[in-house]
Amino acid sequence: MTGPARGPRRWREAAEEALYGPGGFFVRHAPAAHFRTSVHASPLFAGAVAELLRRVDEVLGHPGELALIDYGAGRGELLTGVLAALSGLPGSLAARVRPHAVERAPRPDGLDPAISWSADPPRGATGLLFANEWLDDVPVDVAETGAGGVPRHVLVDGDGTEHPGEPVTGEDADWLARWWPLPPEPGLRAEIGRPRDAAWAEAVSCLERGLAVAADYAHTRAARPPLGTLTGYRDGREVPPVPDGRCDLTAHVALDACAAAGEAAGGGPAVLLPQREALRALGVSGARPPLALASSDPAAYVRLLGRAGEAAELTDPGGLGAFTWLLQPRGAPLPPPWGVHGETGDRPSG
């Protein structure tokens, strides 16, 4: 999607067309071709989601059918990995799982026919909804403090050139006041997360009972980035954000605001915690195997050493481990260790 530069427009409108319009970035490109997510880093991630699904199944009382909904499914890699992990578990869980991909891009060729595919989520589902690096690609408007300390919408041309727009008013101004107050110093920026709040509320509401999880780069009201986080990615590299359809356009997520919106939509109180803590609680450990195993069973040692390296990447606090998980139940308790028998993690406030 190239062609004559358009604009100036608000960032949300420009990014929506550049990412999801005819010929948009995510319509034409598989995410894995341009950036590495936890799903692509190691099958241990899908294994952890499979373990989370097992725990959700337990707190739900083992329903006859158990939904597994992947929001922003890419090309179905996470669902494919979870189904592979479930196939090695004893019992009837694998036979009861109903996997569903929610994705605007067309269904990829060769995908397991057991996986349903649609642009809209199923409704009234019972089970687990997982959204990995989805909310950061829900387009939002950008605000910047202008002269006189007034927050203004940022407008953008098709070539990425920005211009000051009209003052932020109405619901956008209310959102900023509650979730991301902008100081009066000119040049400070915020991403107005109302569309993400609405998207997460819709995701949570599609569950009748179960758990909704979002995993993303995130921040909370106590530590918003003063200049915002809007950026682009192409071919595995960070690039300037240009809404021309040739790169991903992404910004970190105000997950505490999303959690409040999910609760307003019928979800229960949410927990926020770092990915490294969530994965460790689900059995992903970067501990090296005992050195003695290298002599007694070299093949097993090499295999376990590789798993430890993959786990270390997933839980690295300077990399993928810095993601935040938002766990929000609906009509059911949180699974252990976050509910039922105990609770860890932070409750969002605001």
C-alpha positions as a Markdown table, in Angstrom:
| # | Residue | x | y | z |
|---|---|---|---|---|
| 1 | Met | 0.0 | 0.0 | 0.0 |
| 2 | Thr | 2.1 | 2.9 | -1.3 |
| 3 | Gly | 1.1 | 5.8 | -3.5 |
| 4 | Pro | 0.3 | 9.5 | -3.0 |
| 5 | Ala | 0.9 | 10.7 | 0.5 |
| 6 | Arg | -2.3 | 11.5 | 2.4 |
| 7 | Gly | -3.0 | 13.8 | 5.2 |
| 8 | Pro | -2.8 | 15.4 | 7.5 |
| 9 | Arg | -5.0 | 13.1 | 9.6 |
| 10 | Arg | -5.1 | 11.9 | 13.2 |
| 11 | Trp | -2.8 | 9.0 | 13.8 |
| 12 | Arg | -5.6 | 6.6 | 14.6 |
| 13 | Glu | -7.2 | 7.0 | 11.2 |
| 14 | Ala | -3.9 | 6.9 | 9.3 |
| 15 | Ala | -2.7 | 3.8 | 11.2 |
| 16 | Glu | -6.0 | 2.0 | 10.7 |
| 17 | Glu | -5.7 | 2.3 | 7.0 |
| 18 | Ala | -2.0 | 1.6 | 6.9 |
| 19 | Leu | -2.3 | -1.6 | 8.9 |
| 20 | Tyr | -5.7 | -3.0 | 8.1 |
| 21 | Gly | -7.0 | -1.3 | 5.0 |
| 22 | Pro | -6.9 | -2.8 | 1.5 |
| 23 | Gly | -3.3 | -3.7 | 0.9 |
| 24 | Gly | -2.4 | -2.8 | 4.5 |
| 25 | Phe | 0.6 | -4.1 | 6.3 |
| 26 | Phe | -1.0 | -6.9 | 8.3 |
| 27 | Val | -3.2 | -7.9 | 5.3 |
| 28 | Arg | -0.1 | -8.5 | 3.2 |
| 29 | His | 2.5 | -9.6 | 5.7 |
| 30 | Ala | 2.8 | -12.4 | 8.3 |
| 31 | Pro | 3.9 | -10.8 | 11.5 |
| 32 | Ala | 6.7 | -13.4 | 11.9 |
| 33 | Ala | 8.4 | -12.0 | 8.8 |
| 34 | His | 9.0 | -8.7 | 10.5 |
| 35 | Phe | 9.3 | -9.2 | 14.2 |
| 36 | Arg | 10.0 | -11.9 | 16.7 |
| 37 | Thr | 7.3 | -12.5 | 19.3 |
| 38 | Ser | 7.3 | -15.0 | 22.2 |
| 39 | Val | 5.3 | -17.4 | 20.1 |
| 40 | His | 8.0 | -17.5 | 17.5 |
| 41 | Ala | 10.9 | -17.6 | 20.0 |
| 42 | Ser | 10.2 | -21.0 | 21.5 |
| 43 | Pro | 7.5 | -23.7 | 21.7 |
| 44 | Leu | 7.8 | -23.3 | 25.5 |
| 45 | Phe | 5.5 | -20.3 | 25.2 |
| 46 | Ala | 2.7 | -22.4 | 23.6 |
| 47 | Gly | 3.4 | -25.0 | 26.2 |
| 48 | Ala | 2.9 | -22.5 | 29.0 |
| 49 | Val | -0.4 | -21.4 | 27.4 |
| 50 | Ala | -1.5 | -25.0 | 27.2 |
| 51 | Glu | -0.7 | -25.3 | 30.9 |
| 52 | Leu | -2.7 | -22.2 | 31.6 |
| 53 | Leu | -5.6 | -23.6 | 29.6 |
| 54 | Arg | -5.4 | -26.8 | 31.7 |
| 55 | Arg | -5.7 | -24.7 | 34.9 |
| 56 | Val | -8.6 | -22.7 | 33.5 |
| 57 | Asp | -10.3 | -26.0 | 32.7 |
| 58 | Glu | -10.0 | -27.1 | 36.3 |
| 59 | Val | -11.5 | -23.9 | 37.8 |
| 60 | Leu | -14.3 | -24.1 | 35.3 |
| 61 | Gly | -15.1 | -27.7 | 36.4 |
| 62 | His | -14.1 | -29.4 | 33.1 |
| 63 | Pro | -16.9 | -28.2 | 30.8 |
| 64 | Gly | -17.9 | -30.4 | 27.8 |
| 65 | Glu | -16.3 | -27.9 | 25.4 |
| 66 | Leu | -13.5 | -25.6 | 26.2 |
| 67 | Ala | -12.8 | -22.5 | 24.0 |
| 68 | Leu | -9.3 | -21.4 | 23.2 |
| 69 | Ile | -9.5 | -18.0 | 21.5 |
| 70 | Asp | -6.4 | -16.4 | 20.0 |
| 71 | Tyr | -7.0 | -12.7 | 19.5 |
| 72 | Gly | -4.8 | -11.2 | 16.8 |
| 73 | Ala | -3.8 | -14.7 | 15.7 |
| 74 | Gly | -1.3 | -13.8 | 13.0 |
| 75 | Arg | -1.0 | -17.0 | 11.0 |
| 76 | Gly | -2.3 | -19.3 | 13.7 |
| 77 | Glu | 1.1 | -20.1 | 15.2 |
| 78 | Leu | 0.1 | -20.0 | 18.8 |
| 79 | Leu | -3.0 | -22.2 | 18.4 |
| 80 | Thr | -1.0 | -24.7 | 16.4 |
| 81 | Gly | 1.6 | -24.8 | 19.1 |
| 82 | Val | -0.9 | -25.2 | 21.9 |
| 83 | Leu | -2.7 | -28.0 | 20.1 |
| 84 | Ala | 0.7 | -29.8 | 19.7 |
| 85 | Ala | 1.4 | -29.3 | 23.4 |
| 86 | Leu | -2.1 | -30.6 | 24.4 |
| 87 | Ser | -1.7 | -33.7 | 22.2 |
| 88 | Gly | 1.0 | -35.0 | 24.6 |
| 89 | Leu | -1.2 | -34.6 | 27.7 |
| 90 | Pro | -3.2 | -37.5 | 29.2 |
| 91 | Gly | -7.0 | -37.3 | 29.5 |
| 92 | Ser | -9.8 | -35.7 | 27.5 |
| 93 | Leu | -8.7 | -32.1 | 27.5 |
| 94 | Ala | -7.3 | -32.0 | 23.9 |
| 95 | Ala | -10.6 | -33.6 | 22.6 |
| 96 | Arg | -12.7 | -30.9 | 24.3 |
| 97 | Val | -10.8 | -27.9 | 23.2 |
| 98 | Arg | -12.3 | -25.7 | 20.5 |
| 99 | Pro | -9.6 | -23.5 | 19.1 |
| 100 | His | -10.7 | -20.2 | 17.4 |
| 101 | Ala | -8.5 | -17.6 | 15.7 |
| 102 | Val | -9.6 | -14.0 | 15.6 |
| 103 | Glu | -7.7 | -12.2 | 12.8 |
| 104 | Arg | -8.5 | -9.7 | 10.0 |
| 105 | Ala | -6.0 | -11.3 | 7.6 |
| 106 | Pro | -7.3 | -14.3 | 5.5 |
| 107 | Arg | -7.0 | -17.8 | 6.8 |
| 108 | Pro | -3.6 | -19.2 | 5.9 |
| 109 | Asp | -3.3 | -22.3 | 3.7 |
| 110 | Gly | -2.5 | -25.5 | 5.5 |
| 111 | Leu | -3.9 | -24.5 | 8.9 |
| 112 | Asp | -5.3 | -27.3 | 11.0 |
| 113 | Pro | -9.0 | -27.6 | 10.0 |
| 114 | Ala | -9.8 | -27.9 | 13.7 |
| 115 | Ile | -9.0 | -24.2 | 14.1 |
| 116 | Ser | -11.9 | -21.9 | 13.4 |
| 117 | Trp | -11.1 | -18.6 | 11.8 |
| 118 | Ser | -13.0 | -15.3 | 11.7 |
| 119 | Ala | -12.5 | -11.5 | 11.9 |
| 120 | Asp | -15.0 | -11.3 | 14.7 |
| 121 | Pro | -14.8 | -13.3 | 18.0 |
| 122 | Pro | -17.3 | -16.0 | 19.0 |
| 123 | Arg | -19.8 | -15.0 | 21.7 |
| 124 | Gly | -20.8 | -16.8 | 24.9 |
| 125 | Ala | -17.6 | -18.9 | 25.0 |
| 126 | Thr | -16.3 | -20.8 | 28.0 |
| 127 | Gly | -12.6 | -21.1 | 28.3 |
| 128 | Leu | -9.4 | -19.1 | 27.7 |
| 129 | Leu | -8.9 | -16.0 | 25.5 |
| 130 | Phe | -5.3 | -15.1 | 24.8 |
| 131 | Ala | -4.2 | -11.9 | 23.1 |
| 132 | Asn | -0.4 | -11.9 | 22.5 |
| 133 | Glu | 0.9 | -8.6 | 21.2 |
| 134 | Trp | -2.5 | -7.6 | 19.9 |
| 135 | Leu | -3.5 | -4.5 | 21.8 |
| 136 | Asp | -0.3 | -2.7 | 20.8 |
| 137 | Asp | -1.5 | -2.9 | 17.2 |
| 138 | Val | -4.9 | -1.4 | 17.9 |
| 139 | Pro | -4.5 | 2.1 | 16.4 |
| 140 | Val | -4.7 | 5.1 | 18.8 |
| 141 | Asp | -4.6 | 8.9 | 18.5 |
| 142 | Val | -1.5 | 10.8 | 19.7 |
| 143 | Ala | -1.7 | 13.9 | 21.9 |
| 144 | Glu | 1.1 | 16.4 | 22.4 |
| 145 | Thr | 1.3 | 19.4 | 24.8 |
| 146 | Gly | 1.4 | 22.6 | 22.7 |
| 147 | Ala | 1.9 | 26.2 | 23.5 |
| 148 | Gly | 0.2 | 27.3 | 26.7 |
| 149 | Gly | 0.2 | 23.8 | 28.0 |
| 150 | Val | -2.8 | 22.7 | 25.9 |
| 151 | Pro | -2.8 | 19.0 | 24.8 |
| 152 | Arg | -3.5 | 18.8 | 21.0 |
| 153 | His | -4.1 | 16.0 | 18.7 |
| 154 | Val | -1.1 | 15.1 | 16.5 |
| 155 | Leu | -1.8 | 15.0 | 12.8 |
| 156 | Val | 0.3 | 13.0 | 10.3 |
| 157 | Asp | 0.9 | 13.0 | 6.6 |
| 158 | Gly | 1.3 | 9.8 | 4.6 |
| 159 | Asp | 5.1 | 10.3 | 4.6 |
| 160 | Gly | 5.2 | 10.5 | 8.4 |
| 161 | Thr | 5.4 | 14.3 | 8.7 |
| 162 | Glu | 3.5 | 15.5 | 11.8 |
| 163 | His | 1.5 | 18.7 | 12.4 |
| 164 | Pro | -0.2 | 20.1 | 15.5 |
| 165 | Gly | -4.0 | 19.6 | 15.4 |
| 166 | Glu | -7.0 | 20.8 | 17.4 |
| 167 | Pro | -7.0 | 20.7 | 21.2 |
| 168 | Val | -8.0 | 17.4 | 22.8 |
| 169 | Thr | -11.6 | 17.6 | 24.1 |
| 170 | Gly | -14.5 | 15.4 | 25.1 |
| 171 | Glu | -14.0 | 11.7 | 25.9 |
| 172 | Asp | -10.3 | 11.8 | 24.8 |
| 173 | Ala | -9.6 | 14.7 | 27.2 |
| 174 | Asp | -11.4 | 12.7 | 30.0 |
| 175 | Trp | -9.3 | 9.7 | 29.3 |
| 176 | Leu | -6.1 | 11.7 | 29.4 |
| 177 | Ala | -7.1 | 13.3 | 32.7 |
| 178 | Arg | -7.8 | 9.9 | 34.3 |
| 179 | Trp | -5.1 | 7.7 | 32.8 |
| 180 | Trp | -2.3 | 9.8 | 31.3 |
| 181 | Pro | -2.3 | 13.4 | 32.5 |
| 182 | Leu | 0.0 | 15.5 | 30.3 |
| 183 | Pro | 2.2 | 18.1 | 32.2 |
| 184 | Pro | 2.1 | 21.6 | 30.7 |
| 185 | Glu | 5.7 | 21.4 | 29.2 |
| 186 | Pro | 5.5 | 21.6 | 25.4 |
| 187 | Gly | 6.5 | 18.5 | 23.5 |
| 188 | Leu | 5.3 | 15.9 | 26.0 |
| 189 | Arg | 3.2 | 13.2 | 24.4 |
| 190 | Ala | 0.7 | 10.5 | 25.1 |
| 191 | Glu | -1.1 | 7.8 | 23.2 |
| 192 | Ile | -4.9 | 8.1 | 23.9 |
| 193 | Gly | -5.8 | 4.5 | 24.7 |
| 194 | Arg | -9.6 | 4.7 | 24.5 |
| 195 | Pro | -9.8 | 2.4 | 21.4 |
| 196 | Arg | -7.8 | -0.2 | 23.2 |
| 197 | Asp | -10.0 | -0.1 | 26.2 |
| 198 | Ala | -13.0 | -0.6 | 24.0 |
| 199 | Ala | -11.3 | -3.5 | 22.1 |
| 200 | Trp | -10.3 | -5.2 | 25.4 |
| 201 | Ala | -13.8 | -4.7 | 26.8 |
| 202 | Glu | -15.3 | -6.4 | 23.7 |
| 203 | Ala | -12.8 | -9.3 | 24.0 |
| 204 | Val | -13.6 | -9.9 | 27.7 |
| 205 | Ser | -17.3 | -9.7 | 27.0 |
| 206 | Cys | -17.2 | -12.5 | 24.4 |
| 207 | Leu | -16.5 | -14.9 | 27.3 |
| 208 | Glu | -19.4 | -16.2 | 29.3 |
| 209 | Arg | -17.0 | -17.9 | 31.8 |
| 210 | Gly | -13.3 | -18.2 | 31.8 |
| 211 | Leu | -10.1 | -16.1 | 31.7 |
| 212 | Ala | -9.0 | -13.4 | 29.3 |
| 213 | Val | -5.2 | -12.7 | 29.0 |
| 214 | Ala | -3.4 | -9.9 | 27.2 |
| 215 | Ala | 0.4 | -10.0 | 26.9 |
| 216 | Asp | 2.1 | -6.9 | 25.6 |
| 217 | Tyr | 4.7 | -4.2 | 26.2 |
| 218 | Ala | 2.9 | -2.0 | 28.6 |
| 219 | His | 3.0 | 0.8 | 31.2 |
| 220 | Thr | 0.8 | 2.0 | 34.1 |
| 221 | Arg | -0.3 | 5.4 | 35.3 |
| 222 | Ala | 2.5 | 5.5 | 37.8 |
| 223 | Ala | 5.2 | 5.5 | 35.1 |
| 224 | Arg | 3.9 | 6.6 | 31.7 |
| 225 | Pro | 6.7 | 7.4 | 29.1 |
| 226 | Pro | 6.9 | 11.2 | 28.8 |
| 227 | Leu | 7.3 | 11.1 | 25.0 |
| 228 | Gly | 5.0 | 8.2 | 24.2 |
| 229 | Thr | 6.1 | 5.0 | 22.5 |
| 230 | Leu | 4.8 | 5.1 | 18.9 |
| 231 | Thr | 7.2 | 3.5 | 16.5 |
| 232 | Gly | 7.5 | 1.3 | 13.4 |
| 233 | Tyr | 8.9 | -2.1 | 12.7 |
| 234 | Arg | 10.0 | -3.7 | 9.4 |
| 235 | Asp | 12.2 | -6.6 | 8.6 |
| 236 | Gly | 13.1 | -7.1 | 12.2 |
| 237 | Arg | 14.3 | -3.6 | 12.7 |
| 238 | Glu | 12.8 | -0.5 | 14.4 |
| 239 | Val | 12.0 | 2.2 | 11.9 |
| 240 | Pro | 10.4 | 5.6 | 12.0 |
| 241 | Pro | 6.6 | 5.3 | 12.2 |
| 242 | Val | 5.2 | 6.1 | 8.7 |
| 243 | Pro | 1.6 | 5.3 | 7.9 |
| 244 | Asp | 2.3 | 4.1 | 4.3 |
| 245 | Gly | 1.5 | 0.4 | 4.7 |
| 246 | Arg | 5.1 | -0.7 | 4.6 |
| 247 | Cys | 5.8 | -1.1 | 8.3 |
| 248 | Asp | 4.1 | -2.1 | 11.5 |
| 249 | Leu | 2.9 | 0.8 | 13.6 |
| 250 | Thr | 2.9 | 0.0 | 17.3 |
| 251 | Ala | 2.8 | 1.7 | 20.7 |
| 252 | His | 3.0 | 0.3 | 24.3 |
| 253 | Val | -0.3 | -0.3 | 26.0 |
| 254 | Ala | -1.9 | 1.3 | 29.1 |
| 255 | Leu | -2.9 | -2.0 | 30.4 |
| 256 | Asp | -4.3 | -0.6 | 33.7 |
| 257 | Ala | -6.8 | 1.4 | 31.7 |
| 258 | Cys | -7.7 | -1.8 | 29.7 |
| 259 | Ala | -8.2 | -3.7 | 32.9 |
| 260 | Ala | -10.7 | -1.1 | 34.2 |
| 261 | Ala | -12.6 | -1.2 | 30.9 |
| 262 | Gly | -12.7 | -5.0 | 31.1 |
| 263 | Glu | -14.1 | -4.9 | 34.6 |
| 264 | Ala | -16.7 | -2.4 | 33.5 |
| 265 | Ala | -17.7 | -4.9 | 30.7 |
| 266 | Gly | -18.4 | -7.7 | 33.2 |
| 267 | Gly | -14.9 | -9.0 | 33.9 |
| 268 | Gly | -13.6 | -9.5 | 37.4 |
| 269 | Pro | -10.7 | -7.7 | 39.1 |
| 270 | Ala | -7.6 | -8.1 | 37.1 |
| 271 | Val | -4.0 | -9.0 | 37.9 |
| 272 | Leu | -1.0 | -7.4 | 36.2 |
| 273 | Leu | 2.4 | -9.1 | 36.3 |
| 274 | Pro | 5.6 | -9.4 | 34.3 |
| 275 | Gln | 5.8 | -12.1 | 31.7 |
| 276 | Arg | 8.8 | -13.7 | 33.4 |
| 277 | Glu | 6.7 | -14.2 | 36.6 |
| 278 | Ala | 3.7 | -15.6 | 34.7 |
| 279 | Leu | 5.8 | -18.0 | 32.7 |
| 280 | Arg | 7.7 | -19.2 | 35.7 |
| 281 | Ala | 4.4 | -19.9 | 37.5 |
| 282 | Leu | 3.4 | -22.0 | 34.5 |
| 283 | Gly | 6.6 | -24.1 | 34.6 |
| 284 | Val | 8.9 | -22.3 | 32.3 |
| 285 | Ser | 12.4 | -22.2 | 33.9 |
| 286 | Gly | 15.7 | -21.0 | 32.6 |
| 287 | Ala | 17.7 | -23.1 | 35.1 |
| 288 | Arg | 20.5 | -25.1 | 33.5 |
| 289 | Pro | 20.4 | -28.9 | 33.7 |
| 290 | Pro | 22.9 | -30.5 | 36.2 |
| 291 | Leu | 26.3 | -30.8 | 34.7 |
| 292 | Ala | 26.5 | -34.4 | 35.7 |
| 293 | Leu | 23.9 | -35.2 | 33.1 |
| 294 | Ala | 26.3 | -34.3 | 30.4 |
| 295 | Ser | 28.3 | -37.4 | 31.3 |
| 296 | Ser | 25.4 | -39.8 | 32.0 |
| 297 | Asp | 23.1 | -38.7 | 29.2 |
| 298 | Pro | 24.8 | -36.2 | 26.8 |
| 299 | Ala | 21.8 | -36.1 | 24.4 |
| 300 | Ala | 19.4 | -35.3 | 27.2 |
| 301 | Tyr | 21.8 | -32.7 | 28.6 |
| 302 | Val | 22.0 | -30.9 | 25.2 |
| 303 | Arg | 18.2 | -31.0 | 24.8 |
| 304 | Leu | 17.6 | -29.6 | 28.3 |
| 305 | Leu | 20.3 | -27.0 | 27.8 |
| 306 | Gly | 18.6 | -25.8 | 24.6 |
| 307 | Arg | 15.2 | -25.6 | 26.5 |
| 308 | Ala | 16.9 | -23.6 | 29.3 |
| 309 | Gly | 18.2 | -21.1 | 26.7 |
| 310 | Glu | 14.8 | -20.7 | 25.1 |
| 311 | Ala | 13.2 | -20.2 | 28.6 |
| 312 | Ala | 15.9 | -17.6 | 29.4 |
| 313 | Glu | 15.0 | -15.7 | 26.3 |
| 314 | Leu | 11.3 | -15.8 | 27.2 |
| 315 | Thr | 11.9 | -14.6 | 30.7 |
| 316 | Asp | 14.7 | -12.1 | 30.1 |
| 317 | Pro | 13.8 | -8.9 | 32.0 |
| 318 | Gly | 15.6 | -6.9 | 29.3 |
| 319 | Gly | 13.7 | -8.6 | 26.5 |
| 320 | Leu | 10.5 | -10.7 | 26.2 |
| 321 | Gly | 10.3 | -11.1 | 29.9 |
| 322 | Ala | 9.6 | -7.4 | 30.2 |
| 323 | Phe | 6.1 | -7.9 | 28.7 |
| 324 | Thr | 3.2 | -7.4 | 31.1 |
| 325 | Trp | 0.4 | -10.0 | 31.4 |
| 326 | Leu | -3.1 | -8.8 | 32.2 |
| 327 | Leu | -5.2 | -11.6 | 33.6 |
| 328 | Gln | -8.9 | -10.9 | 33.8 |
| 329 | Pro | -11.4 | -13.5 | 34.8 |
| 330 | Arg | -15.1 | -13.5 | 33.9 |
| 331 | Gly | -17.7 | -15.6 | 35.7 |
| 332 | Ala | -15.0 | -17.7 | 37.3 |
| 333 | Pro | -12.1 | -17.4 | 39.7 |
| 334 | Leu | -8.6 | -16.8 | 38.6 |
| 335 | Pro | -6.6 | -20.1 | 38.2 |
| 336 | Pro | -3.8 | -20.9 | 40.6 |
| 337 | Pro | -1.4 | -19.4 | 41.6 |
| 338 | Trp | -3.3 | -16.1 | 41.1 |
| 339 | Gly | -6.6 | -17.2 | 42.5 |
| 340 | Val | -8.4 | -20.1 | 44.2 |
| 341 | His | -5.5 | -21.1 | 46.4 |
| 342 | Gly | -3.6 | -17.8 | 46.5 |
| 343 | Glu | -2.9 | -14.6 | 44.6 |
| 344 | Thr | 0.2 | -12.9 | 43.3 |
| 345 | Gly | 0.7 | -9.9 | 41.0 |
| 346 | Asp | -0.5 | -6.4 | 41.2 |
| 347 | Arg | -4.1 | -5.1 | 41.1 |
| 348 | Pro | -4.3 | -2.2 | 38.7 |
| 349 | Ser | -5.7 | 1.1 | 40.1 |
| 350 | Gly | -7.0 | 4.2 | 38.6 |
